[in-house]
Amino acid sequence: MTYTIRQAVILAAGRGERMHPFTLHTPKPLLEIKGVRPLDTIISALHRNHILDIFIVTGFCAEQFAFLQDQPGIRLLYNPLYASTNNITSLYTARDHLEEAMILDGDQIIRDASVLSPFFDGSGYAAVHTEHDTREWVLDVERGRICGCSRDGGHGGWQLRSISHWTAEDGRKLKAHLEEEIRTGQHNDLFWDDIPLFLHPEDYALSIMPIRADALTEIDTPEDLEAYRNG
């Protein structure tokens, strides 16, 4: 069965501490890199794929996102807990917009708009296959299905990328699990991805969406930034 994305949630609340000093006064999604900001590439790619309902979760330097508030289809949501928790509270802030949704981080540069296609076969994550050692999260995949994940990376495999798709049913499950975690307050230090990958994997049948390594660029450190600028 083929599903269609009808809304996107962009997480852009973080302080980007690994990118200091570049992000001391500017959120990473708004850093100008080779004349373009990562967030601009995401919004442009979503629009090219006719995904027009976009929710952006802000936190650090939220006022710098104000230029977006009058753009049609874009709504800014503020996470007041951005400085004291991990991004689980950012997705909780957008919990009412997770059905038939795409969730993605706001600090990646989209180089191929097709990776944000609105059509998907089921809930899951974009992933890049590598034969090399990696410190990225590596998914354990059998016949296209995700059956485990290593936080510590590994030698080769499917590297998780921060683009995911959620059916209406799974979006409702994700909302319920987020509300449970925030209510108990036990896991505010976790990534939201911990919910489907580690805390409640039995409740989700997740698959991978294979993408090319050059379809997007994730810039997490000053070294990544310099390499991209000089590439």
C-alpha positions as CSV (number, residue, x, y, z in Angstrom):
1,M,0.0,0.0,0.0
2,T,1.2,3.5,-0.9
3,Y,0.7,6.4,1.5
4,T,1.0,10.1,1.0
5,I,2.7,12.6,3.3
6,R,0.4,15.5,4.0
7,Q,2.5,17.5,6.6
8,A,6.1,17.9,7.7
9,V,7.6,18.5,11.1
10,I,11.0,20.1,11.1
11,L,13.0,20.0,14.4
12,A,15.1,23.2,14.7
13,A,15.2,23.9,18.5
14,G,18.6,22.8,19.4
15,R,21.6,24.8,20.5
16,G,24.0,23.1,18.1
17,E,26.7,23.0,20.7
18,R,29.0,20.7,18.7
19,M,29.1,23.5,16.1
20,H,30.5,26.2,18.4
21,P,31.7,28.8,17.8
22,F,29.6,29.1,14.6
23,T,26.3,28.5,16.4
24,L,26.9,30.7,19.5
25,H,24.5,33.3,18.2
26,T,22.8,31.5,15.2
27,P,20.8,28.3,15.1
28,K,22.4,25.7,12.9
29,P,19.5,25.5,10.5
30,L,20.0,29.2,9.7
31,L,23.8,29.2,9.2
32,E,24.6,30.4,5.7
33,I,26.8,27.8,4.0
34,K,27.9,28.4,0.5
35,G,25.3,31.1,0.2
36,V,22.3,29.0,1.4
37,R,20.9,28.0,4.8
38,P,20.0,24.3,5.5
39,L,16.4,25.2,6.4
40,D,15.9,27.0,3.1
41,T,16.9,23.8,1.2
42,I,14.5,21.7,3.3
43,I,11.5,24.1,2.8
44,S,12.3,24.4,-0.9
45,A,12.5,20.6,-1.4
46,L,9.2,20.1,0.6
47,H,7.5,22.6,-1.6
48,R,8.8,21.0,-4.8
49,N,7.2,17.8,-3.6
50,H,3.9,19.6,-2.9
51,I,4.2,19.2,0.9
52,L,2.9,22.6,2.0
53,D,1.8,22.2,5.6
54,I,5.0,22.6,7.5
55,F,5.5,22.8,11.3
56,I,8.9,24.1,12.5
57,V,9.8,23.5,16.2
58,T,12.1,26.3,17.4
59,G,13.9,27.0,20.7
60,F,17.3,28.5,20.7
61,C,17.2,32.0,19.2
62,A,13.6,31.4,18.2
63,E,13.2,35.0,17.2
64,Q,15.5,34.5,14.3
65,F,12.9,32.3,12.7
66,A,10.3,35.0,12.7
67,F,10.8,35.8,9.0
68,L,8.9,32.5,8.3
69,Q,5.8,33.2,10.3
70,D,3.9,34.9,7.5
71,Q,4.8,32.4,4.8
72,P,1.7,30.4,3.7
73,G,1.5,26.9,5.2
74,I,4.4,27.4,7.7
75,R,3.6,27.4,11.4
76,L,6.2,28.0,14.1
77,L,6.0,26.0,17.4
78,Y,8.1,26.9,20.4
79,N,9.7,24.3,22.7
80,P,10.4,26.0,26.0
81,L,12.4,23.0,27.3
82,Y,14.9,23.0,24.4
83,A,17.8,23.9,26.7
84,S,17.3,21.3,29.4
85,T,16.1,18.2,27.4
86,N,16.9,16.3,24.3
87,N,14.8,16.5,21.2
88,I,12.1,14.3,22.6
89,T,10.4,17.4,23.9
90,S,10.6,19.1,20.5
91,L,8.6,16.3,18.9
92,Y,6.2,16.4,21.8
93,T,5.7,20.0,21.0
94,A,4.5,18.9,17.5
95,R,2.7,15.8,18.7
96,D,-0.6,16.9,17.1
97,H,0.9,16.8,13.6
98,L,2.4,13.3,13.3
99,E,-0.2,11.5,11.2
100,E,0.8,11.0,7.6
101,A,3.8,13.1,8.4
102,M,7.4,13.5,7.6
103,I,9.8,14.3,10.5
104,L,13.2,15.7,9.8
105,D,16.0,17.7,11.4
106,G,16.4,21.3,10.3
107,D,20.1,21.3,10.1
108,Q,20.7,19.1,7.0
109,I,21.3,20.4,3.5
110,I,19.0,18.7,1.0
111,R,20.8,18.3,-2.3
112,D,18.3,16.0,-4.1
113,A,14.7,17.0,-3.5
114,S,13.5,13.5,-4.3
115,V,14.6,12.3,-0.9
116,L,11.6,14.3,0.4
117,S,9.1,12.5,-1.9
118,P,5.6,12.5,-0.4
119,F,5.0,8.9,-1.4
120,F,6.0,6.1,1.0
121,D,5.2,2.4,1.6
122,G,5.0,2.5,5.3
123,S,6.5,4.0,8.4
124,G,10.3,4.1,8.6
125,Y,13.6,5.9,8.1
126,A,15.8,7.1,5.2
127,A,19.1,5.2,5.3
128,V,22.4,5.2,3.5
129,H,24.4,2.0,3.0
130,T,28.1,2.1,3.7
131,E,30.9,-0.5,3.6
132,H,33.1,1.6,5.9
133,D,33.4,2.1,9.7
134,T,30.9,4.6,11.0
135,R,29.9,6.2,14.2
136,E,26.4,7.0,13.0
137,W,23.5,5.0,14.2
138,V,23.4,1.7,12.2
139,L,20.2,-0.1,11.6
140,D,19.9,-3.9,11.6
141,V,17.8,-4.6,8.5
142,E,16.3,-7.8,7.2
143,R,14.5,-7.8,3.9
144,G,14.0,-4.1,4.1
145,R,12.6,-4.2,7.7
146,I,14.3,-2.6,10.7
147,C,14.8,-5.1,13.4
148,G,17.4,-3.4,15.6
149,C,19.7,-0.4,15.9
150,S,23.2,0.3,17.2
151,R,23.9,3.7,18.7
152,D,27.6,3.1,18.5
153,G,27.9,2.6,14.7
154,G,29.8,-0.3,13.3
155,H,31.6,-1.6,10.3
156,G,29.3,-1.1,7.4
157,G,25.5,-1.3,7.2
158,W,22.6,1.0,6.9
159,Q,23.2,4.4,8.5
160,L,20.1,6.1,9.8
161,R,19.4,9.5,8.4
162,S,17.1,12.1,10.1
163,I,14.2,11.8,7.6
164,S,11.3,9.6,8.6
165,H,7.8,8.8,7.4
166,W,4.8,7.9,9.6
167,T,1.4,6.6,8.7
168,A,-1.7,7.9,10.4
169,E,-1.9,4.9,12.6
170,D,1.8,5.0,13.6
171,G,1.6,8.8,14.1
172,R,-1.1,8.3,16.7
173,K,1.0,5.6,18.4
174,L,4.0,8.0,18.4
175,K,1.9,10.8,19.9
176,A,0.6,8.5,22.7
177,H,4.1,7.3,23.5
178,L,5.5,10.8,23.6
179,E,2.8,11.9,25.9
180,E,3.5,8.9,28.2
181,E,7.2,9.6,28.3
182,I,6.7,13.3,29.0
183,R,4.1,12.5,31.7
184,T,6.5,10.2,33.5
185,G,9.5,12.5,33.0
186,Q,11.9,9.5,32.9
187,H,13.4,9.9,29.4
188,N,13.6,13.6,28.7
189,D,17.3,13.1,28.0
190,L,16.6,10.8,25.0
191,F,16.2,11.4,21.3
192,W,12.6,11.0,20.1
193,D,13.8,8.2,17.9
194,D,14.5,6.1,21.0
195,I,10.7,5.6,21.2
196,P,10.2,3.5,18.1
197,L,13.7,2.1,17.9
198,F,14.5,1.1,21.5
199,L,11.6,1.8,23.9
200,H,8.6,0.4,21.9
201,P,10.0,-1.4,18.8
202,E,7.3,-4.1,19.1
203,D,4.6,-1.5,18.4
204,Y,6.1,-0.4,15.0
205,A,6.9,-2.2,11.8
206,L,9.5,0.0,10.4
207,S,11.2,-0.2,7.0
208,I,14.1,1.7,5.4
209,M,13.9,4.1,2.5
210,P,17.3,3.7,0.8
211,I,18.8,7.0,-0.4
212,R,22.2,8.0,-2.0
213,A,24.9,9.3,0.3
214,D,25.1,12.5,-1.7
215,A,21.4,13.3,-1.6
216,L,21.8,15.3,1.6
217,T,24.6,16.5,3.8
218,E,24.5,16.5,7.6
219,I,26.9,19.0,9.2
220,D,27.4,18.2,12.8
221,T,30.9,19.6,13.6
222,P,33.1,22.5,12.5
223,E,35.2,19.9,10.6
224,D,32.1,18.9,8.7
225,L,31.4,22.5,7.9
226,E,34.9,23.2,6.6
227,A,34.9,20.0,4.5
228,Y,31.6,21.0,2.9
229,R,32.8,24.5,2.2
230,N,36.0,23.3,0.6
231,G,34.4,20.4,-1.3
